[in-house]
Amino acid sequence: MGQALLRLAGEAPGRWQVVAAVTRRPPAQRVVDGVPFFGSAELQGVPAFDVAIDFSLPEGLGPVLELCVARRCPLVSGTTGLEDGQRQAIKAAAARIPLLWASNFSIGVAVLDELVERAARALPGWDCDIVESHHVHKKDAPSGTALTLGDSAGRGGAEPRYASLRAGDIVGEHLVQFAGQGERVELVHRATSRDIFAHGALQAANGLHGRDAGLYSMRGLLFGDS
């Protein structure tokens, strides 16, 4: 995701300026294509920025949150596999800065999330199953996106069940199935390129800049809510 963000931002220099990139370990090369690189231990030394975009591991989220709160800068985060304490930290930070956390930055998934809740409300009593498929290196299961879709199904009155598949280099696929007597409804989203998530994250950063403090969502930005 970091590489995709750097590449896509670099393709639109009049719209985006990457002032720093942060990696887990100290970089072998300090400047790449005009972008200064920092190790995670050097986070406090990054130059001023308008919005931070975080796609890291759970243990990397806390320092980014602290930096953004200290500098009063918005944060867009797509880090998944979070524990309850980290989710509470996100909520606490959102009381002080504009913050958008999403398990998936695809515009199509934001629409799918809306449709899942509507379907759950319209199909009371139907079985709801969510099947997610990803590449073999993905660690968390069910995926963060599957859990987000399940939350939306739950708000609509359904009781979702989950199944996870890890195979090959699958970018991401989410199937939400509602099954009743004699009929079945399937809502599915398939990602074939990680660029869709980077595009969505950049769009989210643009939408978050200049907003009041609060916890935002991709679905909320897309449909005009918080």
C-alpha positions as YAML, in Angstrom:
chain: A
units: angstrom
residues:
- id: 1
  name: MET
  ca: [0.00, 0.00, 0.00]
- id: 2
  name: GLY
  ca: [2.82, 2.39, 0.78]
- id: 3
  name: GLN
  ca: [4.40, 1.82, -2.61]
- id: 4
  name: ALA
  ca: [1.05, 2.28, -4.35]
- id: 5
  name: LEU
  ca: [0.41, 5.54, -2.48]
- id: 6
  name: LEU
  ca: [3.83, 6.90, -3.37]
- id: 7
  name: ARG
  ca: [3.42, 5.97, -7.02]
- id: 8
  name: LEU
  ca: [-0.09, 7.37, -7.42]
- id: 9
  name: ALA
  ca: [0.71, 10.57, -5.53]
- id: 10
  name: GLY
  ca: [3.80, 10.97, -7.69]
- id: 11
  name: GLU
  ca: [1.66, 10.74, -10.82]
- id: 12
  name: ALA
  ca: [-0.28, 13.85, -9.72]
- id: 13
  name: PRO
  ca: [2.39, 16.20, -8.31]
- id: 14
  name: GLY
  ca: [0.14, 19.22, -8.75]
- id: 15
  name: ARG
  ca: [-2.39, 17.69, -6.37]
- id: 16
  name: TRP
  ca: [-0.27, 15.75, -3.87]
- id: 17
  name: GLN
  ca: [3.09, 16.41, -2.27]
- id: 18
  name: VAL
  ca: [4.57, 13.57, -0.24]
- id: 19
  name: VAL
  ca: [6.71, 15.22, 2.44]
- id: 20
  name: ALA
  ca: [7.85, 11.97, 4.12]
- id: 21
  name: ALA
  ca: [7.54, 8.20, 4.00]
- id: 22
  name: VAL
  ca: [7.97, 6.08, 7.14]
- id: 23
  name: THR
  ca: [9.13, 2.47, 7.18]
- id: 24
  name: ARG
  ca: [9.51, 0.00, 10.03]
- id: 25
  name: ARG
  ca: [13.32, -0.07, 9.87]
- id: 26
  name: PRO
  ca: [15.79, 2.74, 9.13]
- id: 27
  name: PRO
  ca: [15.96, 3.05, 5.33]
- id: 28
  name: ALA
  ca: [19.08, 2.14, 3.38]
- id: 29
  name: GLN
  ca: [18.47, 5.14, 1.14]
- id: 30
  name: ARG
  ca: [17.32, 8.38, 2.76]
- id: 31
  name: VAL
  ca: [15.74, 10.01, -0.29]
- id: 32
  name: VAL
  ca: [13.97, 8.13, -3.09]
- id: 33
  name: ASP
  ca: [12.51, 10.02, -6.05]
- id: 34
  name: GLY
  ca: [12.59, 13.22, -4.03]
- id: 35
  name: VAL
  ca: [10.75, 11.73, -1.02]
- id: 36
  name: PRO
  ca: [12.63, 11.64, 2.33]
- id: 37
  name: PHE
  ca: [12.36, 8.32, 4.17]
- id: 38
  name: PHE
  ca: [12.36, 7.82, 7.94]
- id: 39
  name: GLY
  ca: [12.43, 4.76, 10.17]
- id: 40
  name: SER
  ca: [9.57, 4.32, 12.61]
- id: 41
  name: ALA
  ca: [11.87, 5.22, 15.51]
- id: 42
  name: GLU
  ca: [12.49, 8.57, 13.80]
- id: 43
  name: LEU
  ca: [8.80, 9.44, 13.48]
- id: 44
  name: GLN
  ca: [9.05, 12.61, 15.56]
- id: 45
  name: GLY
  ca: [11.52, 14.01, 13.05]
- id: 46
  name: VAL
  ca: [9.23, 13.99, 10.00]
- id: 47
  name: PRO
  ca: [8.56, 17.45, 8.53]
- id: 48
  name: ALA
  ca: [5.23, 19.28, 8.78]
- id: 49
  name: PHE
  ca: [2.32, 17.66, 6.92]
- id: 50
  name: ASP
  ca: [-1.35, 18.38, 6.23]
- id: 51
  name: VAL
  ca: [-2.67, 14.79, 6.50]
- id: 52
  name: ALA
  ca: [-1.05, 11.50, 7.51]
- id: 53
  name: ILE
  ca: [-1.96, 8.22, 5.81]
- id: 54
  name: ASP
  ca: [-1.23, 5.07, 7.81]
- id: 55
  name: PHE
  ca: [-1.16, 1.52, 6.46]
- id: 56
  name: SER
  ca: [0.99, -0.27, 9.01]
- id: 57
  name: LEU
  ca: [0.80, -3.09, 11.52]
- id: 58
  name: PRO
  ca: [-1.20, -2.72, 14.75]
- id: 59
  name: GLU
  ca: [1.91, -1.95, 16.78]
- id: 60
  name: GLY
  ca: [2.68, 0.98, 14.50]
- id: 61
  name: LEU
  ca: [-0.63, 2.77, 14.97]
- id: 62
  name: GLY
  ca: [-0.06, 4.20, 18.46]
- id: 63
  name: PRO
  ca: [2.97, 6.38, 17.59]
- id: 64
  name: VAL
  ca: [1.21, 7.73, 14.48]
- id: 65
  name: LEU
  ca: [-1.88, 8.60, 16.53]
- id: 66
  name: GLU
  ca: [0.26, 10.40, 19.11]
- id: 67
  name: LEU
  ca: [2.11, 12.38, 16.44]
- id: 68
  name: CYS
  ca: [-1.07, 13.49, 14.67]
- id: 69
  name: VAL
  ca: [-2.75, 14.53, 17.93]
- id: 70
  name: ALA
  ca: [0.36, 16.44, 19.02]
- id: 71
  name: ARG
  ca: [0.49, 18.28, 15.69]
- id: 72
  name: ARG
  ca: [-3.29, 18.63, 15.38]
- id: 73
  name: CYS
  ca: [-3.20, 16.99, 11.94]
- id: 74
  name: PRO
  ca: [-5.83, 14.70, 10.38]
- id: 75
  name: LEU
  ca: [-5.13, 10.98, 10.11]
- id: 76
  name: VAL
  ca: [-6.35, 8.43, 7.57]
- id: 77
  name: SER
  ca: [-5.69, 4.87, 8.76]
- id: 78
  name: GLY
  ca: [-6.27, 1.52, 7.13]
- id: 79
  name: THR
  ca: [-4.43, -0.59, 9.71]
- id: 80
  name: THR
  ca: [-6.46, -3.69, 10.63]
- id: 81
  name: GLY
  ca: [-6.17, -6.44, 13.23]
- id: 82
  name: LEU
  ca: [-6.62, -3.91, 16.04]
- id: 83
  name: GLU
  ca: [-7.37, -4.79, 19.66]
- id: 84
  name: ASP
  ca: [-10.12, -3.16, 21.71]
- id: 85
  name: GLY
  ca: [-7.67, -0.82, 23.41]
- id: 86
  name: GLN
  ca: [-6.43, 0.44, 20.05]
- id: 87
  name: ARG
  ca: [-9.98, 1.05, 18.87]
- id: 88
  name: GLN
  ca: [-10.60, 3.07, 22.01]
- id: 89
  name: ALA
  ca: [-7.43, 5.05, 21.31]
- id: 90
  name: ILE
  ca: [-8.76, 5.88, 17.85]
- id: 91
  name: LYS
  ca: [-12.01, 7.15, 19.35]
- id: 92
  name: ALA
  ca: [-10.12, 9.23, 21.91]
- id: 93
  name: ALA
  ca: [-7.90, 10.76, 19.22]
- id: 94
  name: ALA
  ca: [-10.95, 11.55, 17.08]
- id: 95
  name: ALA
  ca: [-12.17, 13.87, 19.82]
- id: 96
  name: ARG
  ca: [-9.16, 16.07, 19.05]
- id: 97
  name: ILE
  ca: [-8.42, 15.62, 15.32]
- id: 98
  name: PRO
  ca: [-10.29, 14.61, 12.16]
- id: 99
  name: LEU
  ca: [-9.69, 10.86, 11.87]
- id: 100
  name: LEU
  ca: [-10.89, 8.36, 9.31]
- id: 101
  name: TRP
  ca: [-10.32, 4.68, 10.01]
- id: 102
  name: ALA
  ca: [-11.52, 2.13, 7.48]
- id: 103
  name: SER
  ca: [-10.92, -1.56, 7.01]
- id: 104
  name: ASN
  ca: [-11.19, -1.04, 3.25]
- id: 105
  name: PHE
  ca: [-10.72, 2.09, 1.15]
- id: 106
  name: SER
  ca: [-12.41, 0.83, -1.99]
- id: 107
  name: ILE
  ca: [-15.29, 3.04, -3.13]
- id: 108
  name: GLY
  ca: [-17.07, -0.12, -4.25]
- id: 109
  name: VAL
  ca: [-16.81, -1.64, -0.77]
- id: 110
  name: ALA
  ca: [-18.27, 1.53, 0.74]
- id: 111
  name: VAL
  ca: [-21.29, 1.07, -1.55]
- id: 112
  name: LEU
  ca: [-21.41, -2.65, -0.68]
- id: 113
  name: ASP
  ca: [-21.49, -1.75, 3.02]
- id: 114
  name: GLU
  ca: [-24.52, 0.46, 2.44]
- id: 115
  name: LEU
  ca: [-26.29, -2.25, 0.44]
- id: 116
  name: VAL
  ca: [-25.61, -4.91, 3.07]
- id: 117
  name: GLU
  ca: [-27.34, -2.92, 5.79]
- id: 118
  name: ARG
  ca: [-30.30, -2.19, 3.52]
- id: 119
  name: ALA
  ca: [-30.59, -5.86, 2.54]
- id: 120
  name: ALA
  ca: [-30.45, -7.00, 6.17]
- id: 121
  name: ARG
  ca: [-33.31, -4.65, 7.06]
- id: 122
  name: ALA
  ca: [-35.37, -5.83, 4.10]
- id: 123
  name: LEU
  ca: [-34.76, -9.55, 4.76]
- id: 124
  name: PRO
  ca: [-35.53, -10.19, 8.46]
- id: 125
  name: GLY
  ca: [-35.01, -13.76, 9.57]
- id: 126
  name: TRP
  ca: [-32.80, -14.71, 6.61]
- id: 127
  name: ASP
  ca: [-29.44, -16.40, 7.20]
- id: 128
  name: CYS
  ca: [-26.49, -14.08, 6.65]
- id: 129
  name: ASP
  ca: [-23.03, -15.44, 5.76]
- id: 130
  name: ILE
  ca: [-19.91, -13.46, 4.89]
- id: 131
  name: VAL
  ca: [-17.12, -15.21, 3.01]
- id: 132
  name: GLU
  ca: [-13.84, -13.36, 2.50]
- id: 133
  name: SER
  ca: [-10.84, -14.47, 0.42]
- id: 134
  name: HIS
  ca: [-7.33, -12.99, 0.48]
- id: 135
  name: HIS
  ca: [-3.72, -13.80, -0.35]
- id: 136
  name: VAL
  ca: [-1.82, -16.31, 1.75]
- id: 137
  name: HIS
  ca: [0.18, -13.62, 3.58]
- id: 138
  name: LYS
  ca: [-2.80, -11.84, 5.16]
- id: 139
  name: LYS
  ca: [-2.64, -12.40, 8.90]
- id: 140
  name: ASP
  ca: [-6.00, -11.34, 10.36]
- id: 141
  name: ALA
  ca: [-9.09, -13.48, 9.79]
- id: 142
  name: PRO
  ca: [-11.90, -12.65, 9.37]
- id: 143
  name: SER
  ca: [-10.66, -9.63, 7.48]
- id: 144
  name: GLY
  ca: [-11.34, -6.17, 8.82]
- id: 145
  name: THR
  ca: [-13.61, -5.56, 5.85]
- id: 146
  name: ALA
  ca: [-15.63, -8.69, 6.62]
- id: 147
  name: LEU
  ca: [-16.10, -7.55, 10.21]
- id: 148
  name: THR
  ca: [-17.16, -4.08, 9.03]
- id: 149
  name: LEU
  ca: [-19.71, -5.63, 6.67]
- id: 150
  name: GLY
  ca: [-20.88, -7.83, 9.53]
- id: 151
  name: ASP
  ca: [-21.40, -4.78, 11.73]
- id: 152
  name: SER
  ca: [-23.57, -3.24, 9.00]
- id: 153
  name: ALA
  ca: [-25.54, -6.46, 8.64]
- id: 154
  name: GLY
  ca: [-26.00, -6.48, 12.42]
- id: 155
  name: ARG
  ca: [-27.35, -2.93, 12.40]
- id: 156
  name: GLY
  ca: [-29.89, -4.16, 9.88]
- id: 157
  name: GLY
  ca: [-30.98, -6.96, 12.22]
- id: 158
  name: ALA
  ca: [-29.02, -9.90, 10.77]
- id: 159
  name: GLU
  ca: [-26.72, -12.24, 12.68]
- id: 160
  name: PRO
  ca: [-23.72, -12.74, 10.36]
- id: 161
  name: ARG
  ca: [-21.48, -15.78, 10.28]
- id: 162
  name: TYR
  ca: [-17.97, -15.67, 8.83]
- id: 163
  name: ALA
  ca: [-15.70, -17.85, 6.71]
- id: 164
  name: SER
  ca: [-12.16, -16.98, 5.60]
- id: 165
  name: LEU
  ca: [-10.04, -18.32, 2.73]
- id: 166
  name: ARG
  ca: [-6.33, -17.69, 2.21]
- id: 167
  name: ALA
  ca: [-5.01, -18.68, -1.21]
- id: 168
  name: GLY
  ca: [-2.49, -17.55, -3.79]
- id: 169
  name: ASP
  ca: [-2.26, -13.83, -4.47]
- id: 170
  name: ILE
  ca: [-5.96, -12.91, -4.15]
- id: 171
  name: VAL
  ca: [-6.13, -9.15, -3.61]
- id: 172
  name: GLY
  ca: [-9.51, -9.31, -1.87]
- id: 173
  name: GLU
  ca: [-12.98, -10.72, -2.35]
- id: 174
  name: HIS
  ca: [-16.01, -10.33, -0.07]
- id: 175
  name: LEU
  ca: [-19.28, -12.18, -0.54]
- id: 176
  name: VAL
  ca: [-22.30, -11.42, 1.64]
- id: 177
  name: GLN
  ca: [-25.05, -13.98, 1.24]
- id: 178
  name: PHE
  ca: [-28.62, -13.74, 2.51]
- id: 179
  name: ALA
  ca: [-30.46, -17.06, 2.29]
- id: 180
  name: GLY
  ca: [-34.18, -17.61, 2.82]
- id: 181
  name: GLN
  ca: [-36.61, -20.39, 1.94]
- id: 182
  name: GLY
  ca: [-36.33, -21.11, -1.77]
- id: 183
  name: GLU
  ca: [-34.20, -18.06, -2.63]
- id: 184
  name: ARG
  ca: [-30.85, -16.44, -2.01]
- id: 185
  name: VAL
  ca: [-29.38, -12.96, -2.46]
- id: 186
  name: GLU
  ca: [-25.63, -12.49, -2.98]
- id: 187
  name: LEU
  ca: [-23.72, -9.21, -2.78]
- id: 188
  name: VAL
  ca: [-20.08, -9.45, -3.81]
- id: 189
  name: HIS
  ca: [-17.08, -7.22, -4.33]
- id: 190
  name: ARG
  ca: [-13.87, -8.37, -6.01]
- id: 191
  name: ALA
  ca: [-10.68, -6.33, -5.99]
- id: 192
  name: THR
  ca: [-8.18, -7.07, -8.77]
- id: 193
  name: SER
  ca: [-5.71, -4.26, -8.03]
- id: 194
  name: ARG
  ca: [-4.43, -2.71, -4.81]
- id: 195
  name: ASP
  ca: [-4.47, 0.65, -6.55]
- id: 196
  name: ILE
  ca: [-8.18, 0.98, -5.74]
- id: 197
  name: PHE
  ca: [-7.33, 1.13, -2.03]
- id: 198
  name: ALA
  ca: [-4.59, 3.72, -2.57]
- id: 199
  name: HIS
  ca: [-6.91, 5.84, -4.73]
- id: 200
  name: GLY
  ca: [-9.55, 5.64, -2.00]
- id: 201
  name: ALA
  ca: [-7.08, 6.58, 0.73]
- id: 202
  name: LEU
  ca: [-5.93, 9.63, -1.22]
- id: 203
  name: GLN
  ca: [-9.55, 10.60, -1.81]
- id: 204
  name: ALA
  ca: [-10.22, 10.18, 1.92]
- id: 205
  name: ALA
  ca: [-7.23, 12.38, 2.78]
- id: 206
  name: ASN
  ca: [-8.55, 15.06, 0.47]
- id: 207
  name: GLY
  ca: [-12.03, 14.82, 2.02]
- id: 208
  name: LEU
  ca: [-10.69, 14.89, 5.59]
- id: 209
  name: HIS
  ca: [-8.48, 17.96, 5.19]
- id: 210
  name: GLY
  ca: [-10.10, 21.00, 6.77]
- id: 211
  name: ARG
  ca: [-12.80, 19.05, 8.63]
- id: 212
  name: ASP
  ca: [-13.64, 19.38, 12.30]
- id: 213
  name: ALA
  ca: [-12.40, 16.80, 14.79]
- id: 214
  name: GLY
  ca: [-14.38, 13.59, 14.68]
- id: 215
  name: LEU
  ca: [-14.41, 9.97, 13.57]
- id: 216
  name: TYR
  ca: [-15.25, 9.65, 9.87]
- id: 217
  name: SER
  ca: [-15.81, 6.73, 7.50]
- id: 218
  name: MET
  ca: [-15.50, 6.06, 3.77]
- id: 219
  name: ARG
  ca: [-19.21, 5.34, 3.63]
- id: 220
  name: GLY
  ca: [-19.96, 8.57, 5.47]
- id: 221
  name: LEU
  ca: [-17.84, 10.69, 3.13]
- id: 222
  name: LEU
  ca: [-19.35, 9.00, 0.09]
- id: 223
  name: PHE
  ca: [-22.97, 9.36, 1.19]
- id: 224
  name: GLY
  ca: [-22.59, 12.78, 2.79]
- id: 225
  name: ASP
  ca: [-22.70, 11.73, 6.44]
- id: 226
  name: SER
  ca: [-19.99, 11.89, 9.11]
...
